[in-house]
Amino acid sequence: MRKRQLSVLVAAVVAAGGGIVVWQRDDTPVRSRPPATTVATVAVERTDLSTARTMPGTLGYGAPKAIKAPEGTVTWLPAVGATVKRGRPLYRNDDHPVVVLYGSTPLFRKLDTAGLNGRDVRVVVDNLRALGYRTGDQPVHKPRPGDAVYTAGTIQAVRKWQQEAGLAVTGTIDPADVVVLPGPARVGQITAQLGDPAAEGVLTLTGSAKAVTVPVATAELDTIRAGTAVQVELPGGRTTPGTVTRIDRDAREPEQGADEGAAAEVDVTVTIKDAKAVRKLDSAPVQVSFQGESRDDVLAVPVAALLALSEGGHAVQIAGGALVAVETGMFAKGLVEVSGDGLDEGTLVVTAS
C-alpha cells in the first residue's frame, strides 16, 4: 500500500457518531521539541468481529392497545384472556354492545347518508359481507381505489346486522358502535369497572398469538427489518427461531432511571415460529439474538485509534512512530477491522482513549 504524505489533517474518531478532536501536522522541520507527553496506546488484535446483537425482550402477546370511548358508561366487560373476533361484542357502553370489525381504517364519522364513500365505508362493506350479509353491488366507478360507497343495499344490510347484533335498527353506524381491529385479539387487561366512564379507558387488547416485544434504541434499528430472522432464548436456555413482524413507528423517551443520554426506543415485535415451544408460558423474560454480518480472524483496533486523513481515507499512528494508512472493514462493538503496511497482531498504536 502506498504511504501517504504526512502533510495531512488528522482526526481522532472518539466513537462512531461521537466527537472529533482535530490537530494539524506537517513536514516543516521542528527546531524545538515540546516536553514529552504520555499518550494512550493499544495493541492491534487478531479477532472475530460480528454485528450480531442480543437484546432483552418480553414474551407475551405483543404491545397492548388501549380501548376507550368518547362518552358513555361501561355496563359489561369480557374476561381477561378472552379472544375477541369479528361481529362479537367487545364490551357494552350504556348497555349497547360495541362490536368488533376487522380492518385498517377506524370509523371516523357517522355513516348516515346514502352516497357517502371512503375507506371507512369499505371496512363496513367488507365486514358485512364476511358476516354473511348481502350488501348489493358497488358502483363500477368509485372516487378512489380502495373506497366503497354507502349504497341503499349497504344500508339494508346494516339494518339486518343491527337487529341481530342488538343495536338500534337505524341503518346508521356511529363510530362509538364499533371497534376496528386488524384481526382477532386477546383481552390483556381490564382497566375499568362496571359503572365507570368509558372515556377514561375500558380495557387493553393484544394480539391473539404469543409474541416477543423487544425495546430497541432508534440508533440500533439500522439492520433490523420486518422479516429479519432471529433466535429467541427462553428461560432455561432453550432457543427457538422467530421472525421480526412489526417495528413500531412511534418512539418513546427512555424510562425514568435510564442512563443519561440514553436514546429513544421503539418496540420491535418478534413472532415465535414454533408455538409449541412457548405453550406453557404466558409471559417470561427472554433474550433475542438478531443476526448480522461477521468477519473471522481479522486485525482490529478500537474505533478511537482511527484517524481521518485530510485527503480522504484513514490511518493509525504507530506508537512512537509514523502514520500508517489503513483500509477499514467492519465496525462492530467499538472495534474496526483494519489492514495496512506494517500492521500486525501486537503492534502498538496510539488511541484517543
C-alpha positions in Angstrom: 0.0 0.0 0.0 1.4 3.4 -1.0 2.3 5.5 2.1 0.5 8.8 2.3 2.3 12.2 2.7 2.5 13.5 6.2 1.1 16.8 5.3 -2.4 15.8 6.5 -5.2 16.8 8.8 -5.6 14.1 11.4 -8.8 13.5 13.3 -9.2 11.0 16.1 -12.6 9.5 15.9 -13.6 9.1 19.5 -16.6 6.9 18.8 -19.0 6.2 16.0 -21.2 9.2 15.8 -19.2 10.8 18.7 -17.0 13.8 19.0 -13.8 14.5 16.9 -10.5 16.0 18.1 -8.6 17.7 15.3 -5.0 18.8 15.0 -2.6 19.9 12.2 0.7 18.0 11.4 3.1 18.9 8.6 6.7 18.2 7.5 8.2 21.5 8.4 11.5 20.9 10.4 10.9 21.3 14.1 13.5 23.5 15.8 12.5 22.8 19.3 10.5 20.0 20.9 7.8 20.5 23.5 8.0 18.5 26.7 7.2 14.8 26.2 3.7 13.8 26.9 2.2 10.4 27.7 -0.2 9.0 25.1 -2.5 6.0 25.4 -1.7 3.1 23.2 -3.4 -0.2 22.4 -2.2 -3.3 20.7 -3.6 -4.4 17.3 -5.5 -7.6 17.9 -6.5 -10.5 15.8 -10.1 -11.4 16.4 -13.5 -12.3 15.0 -16.0 -9.4 14.5 -19.7 -9.7 14.3 -22.6 -7.2 14.1 -25.0 -9.7 15.6 -26.7 -8.3 18.7 -28.5 -9.9 21.6 -31.2 -7.8 23.4 -33.6 -8.4 26.2 -37.3 -8.8 25.4 -40.5 -10.0 27.0 -42.6 -12.9 25.9 -46.3 -12.1 25.9 -49.0 -11.3 23.4 -47.4 -8.2 21.9 -47.7 -4.5 22.7 -51.1 -3.6 24.3 -53.7 -1.3 22.6 -55.9 0.8 24.9 -59.6 0.9 24.1 -61.9 3.7 25.3 -65.0 5.5 24.0 -65.7 9.2 23.6 -68.5 9.0 26.2 -70.9 6.7 28.0 -70.8 4.3 30.9 -69.3 0.8 31.0 -72.1 -1.8 31.7 -70.5 -5.1 30.6 -66.9 -6.4 30.3 -65.3 -9.5 28.9 -62.9 -11.7 30.8 -59.1 -11.2 30.7 -57.7 -13.7 28.2 -60.8 -13.9 26.1 -60.4 -13.9 22.4 -62.4 -11.3 20.5 -63.5 -11.8 16.9 -65.3 -10.1 14.1 -69.0 -9.5 14.8 -68.8 -10.2 18.5 -69.3 -7.6 21.2 -66.1 -6.3 22.9 -67.9 -4.6 25.8 -71.2 -2.7 26.4 -71.4 1.1 26.6 -74.6 2.5 28.1 -75.8 -1.1 27.7 -75.3 -1.1 23.9 -72.8 -3.6 22.5 -69.6 -2.2 21.0 -69.0 -4.7 18.1 -65.6 -5.8 16.7 -64.9 -5.2 13.0 -61.7 -6.1 11.1 -59.8 -3.5 9.0 -57.1 -0.9 8.9 -59.2 2.3 8.9 -61.2 3.2 12.0 -64.6 4.7 11.6 -64.1 8.4 12.0 -67.6 9.7 11.1 -71.2 8.7 11.3 -72.3 6.8 8.2 -75.9 8.0 7.8 -76.4 9.1 4.2 -76.6 7.1 1.0 -73.8 8.0 -1.3 -71.0 8.5 1.3 -67.8 7.0 0.2 -64.4 6.3 1.6 -62.1 3.6 3.2 -64.3 3.6 6.3 -67.3 2.6 4.2 -65.1 -0.2 2.7 -64.4 -1.5 6.2 -68.2 -1.7 6.8 -69.0 -3.4 3.4 -66.2 -5.9 3.7 -67.2 -6.9 7.3 -70.9 -7.2 6.4 -70.0 -9.5 3.6 -67.7 -11.6 5.7 -70.5 -12.0 8.3 -72.9 -13.2 5.6 -74.9 -10.1 4.8 -75.7 -9.1 1.2 -74.7 -5.6 0.6 -75.5 -5.4 -3.1 -73.2 -4.4 -5.9 -70.8 -1.5 -5.6 -70.7 1.2 -8.3 -68.2 0.4 -11.0 -66.6 3.8 -10.8 -65.5 4.8 -7.3 -63.8 8.0 -6.4 -60.5 6.3 -5.3 -59.1 2.8 -5.4 -59.9 1.0 -2.1 -63.0 3.1 -1.4 -66.6 1.9 -1.1 -69.9 3.6 -1.4 -72.7 3.6 1.2 -75.4 2.4 -1.1 -79.0 1.5 -0.4 -78.1 -2.1 -0.4 -75.4 -1.5 2.2 -77.9 0.4 4.4 -80.3 -2.5 4.2 -77.6 -4.9 5.2 -76.6 -2.6 8.1 -80.2 -2.8 9.4 -80.3 -6.6 9.4 -76.9 -6.7 11.1 -78.0 -4.2 13.8 -81.1 -6.2 14.5 -79.1 -9.4 15.1 -76.3 -7.6 17.0 -78.7 -6.0 19.5 -78.1 -2.5 18.2 -80.7 0.1 17.5 -82.0 -0.6 14.0 -81.4 2.7 12.1 -79.3 1.9 9.1 -76.8 4.4 10.5 -73.4 3.4 12.0 -71.8 5.7 14.6 -68.0 5.3 15.4 -69.0 4.6 19.0 -70.9 1.4 17.8 -67.8 -0.5 16.7 -64.1 -1.1 17.3 -62.0 -1.7 14.2 -59.1 -4.1 14.8 -56.5 -5.6 12.4 -57.7 -9.1 13.3 -58.6 -11.4 16.2 -57.3 -10.0 19.5 -56.9 -11.0 23.2 -58.2 -9.1 26.2 -55.0 -8.3 28.0 -56.2 -6.2 30.9 -59.4 -4.7 32.2 -58.9 -1.1 33.2 -62.4 -0.1 34.1 -65.1 -1.3 36.5 -68.8 -1.5 35.7 -70.3 2.0 36.0 -67.0 3.8 35.1 -66.9 6.4 32.4 -65.9 4.7 29.1 -63.9 7.8 28.1 -61.3 7.0 30.9 -60.4 3.7 29.3 -62.1 0.3 29.3 -59.6 -2.4 28.5 -56.4 -3.2 26.6 -56.1 -5.6 23.7 -53.1 -7.6 22.5 -52.5 -9.9 19.6 -54.1 -13.3 19.9 -50.8 -15.2 19.3 -47.9 -15.1 21.6 -45.0 -12.8 20.6 -41.9 -11.2 22.0 -41.6 -7.4 22.5 -38.1 -6.0 22.3 -37.4 -2.4 23.2 -34.7 -1.2 20.7 -32.9 2.1 20.7 -33.6 4.1 17.5 -29.9 4.2 16.7 -29.8 0.4 16.6 -32.6 -0.1 14.1 -30.3 0.2 11.0 -30.0 -3.6 10.4 -33.4 -4.6 11.8 -36.2 -5.1 9.2 -39.6 -6.8 9.1 -38.9 -10.4 8.1 -35.5 -10.5 9.8 -34.8 -13.9 11.3 -33.9 -14.1 15.0 -33.2 -16.6 17.7 -35.1 -16.4 21.0 -33.5 -17.8 24.1 -36.2 -18.9 26.6 -35.9 -19.3 30.4 -33.7 -22.4 30.9 -31.5 -21.8 27.9 -33.6 -23.4 25.2 -33.6 -21.4 21.9 -36.4 -21.2 19.2 -36.5 -19.3 15.9 -38.5 -16.3 15.4 -39.2 -13.5 12.8 -39.5 -9.7 13.2 -43.1 -9.0 12.2 -43.6 -5.4 13.3 -41.5 -2.3 14.1 -43.4 0.5 15.8 -43.2 3.9 14.2 -43.7 5.9 17.4 -40.6 6.3 19.5 -40.8 6.9 23.3 -38.4 8.6 25.7 -36.2 6.4 27.9 -37.8 5.3 31.2 -37.0 7.2 34.4 -33.7 5.9 35.9 -32.2 5.2 32.5 -28.6 6.2 31.9 -28.1 9.9 31.0 -28.0 10.3 27.2 -30.0 7.1 26.6 -31.6 7.1 23.2 -35.3 7.0 22.5 -36.7 3.5 21.9 -39.3 1.7 19.8 -40.9 -1.7 20.3 -39.9 -4.5 17.9 -42.3 -7.4 17.8 -41.0 -10.9 17.1 -43.3 -13.8 16.3 -42.3 -17.3 17.5 -42.3 -19.8 14.7 -43.0 -22.8 16.8 -46.0 -22.1 19.1 -45.4 -25.3 20.9 -42.1 -24.0 22.2 -43.9 -21.4 24.4 -47.2 -23.2 25.0 -46.5 -23.5 28.8 -45.6 -19.8 29.1 -47.9 -16.8 29.0 -45.1 -14.3 29.9 -41.4 -14.5 30.5 -38.1 -12.5 30.1 -36.2 -13.7 27.1 -33.1 -12.8 25.1 -33.4 -12.1 21.3 -30.4 -12.5 19.0 -30.5 -10.5 15.8 -28.4 -11.9 13.0 -25.7 -9.8 11.4 -22.5 -9.9 9.3 -19.3 -11.4 10.6 -15.5 -11.4 9.8 -13.3 -14.1 11.1 -9.6 -13.8 12.0 -9.1 -10.1 11.1 -6.9 -7.4 12.5 -8.8 -4.8 14.6 -8.3 -1.7 16.7 -10.6 0.4 18.8 -12.5 3.0 16.8 -10.9 5.6 18.9 -7.5 4.7 17.3 -8.8 5.5 13.8 -7.6 8.8 12.3 -9.2 10.6 9.4 -6.8 11.9 6.7 -7.4 15.3 5.1 -7.1 13.9 1.6 -9.5 11.1 2.4 -9.2 7.7 3.9 -8.0 6.7 7.4 -4.8 5.9 9.3 -3.5 4.8 12.6 -0.4 6.1 14.3 2.3 3.6 15.4 3.3 4.3 19.0 6.4 6.5 18.8 6.4 6.3 15.0 4.7 7.4 11.8 1.2 7.3 10.5 0.1 4.2 8.6 -2.7 4.5 6.1 -5.2 1.7 6.5 -8.1 0.2 4.8 -11.2 -0.2 7.1 -13.7 -3.0 7.1 -16.4 -4.0 9.5 -17.3 -1.8 12.5 -18.6 -3.8 15.5 -18.9 -3.2 19.2 -16.3 -0.4 19.4 -13.7 -2.1 17.1 -12.9 -1.6 13.4 -11.3 -4.1 11.0 -8.0 -2.6 9.6 -5.3 -3.6 7.2 -2.1 -1.7 6.2 1.6 -1.9 5.6 3.5 -2.7 8.8 0.4 -3.6 10.9 0.4 -7.0 12.6 -1.0 -8.5 15.7 0.5 -6.9 18.8 1.6 -3.7 17.0 1.1 -0.7 19.4 -0.9 2.2 18.0 -2.0 5.5 19.6 -5.6 5.7 20.8 -7.6 8.7 22.0 -8.9 6.8 25.0 
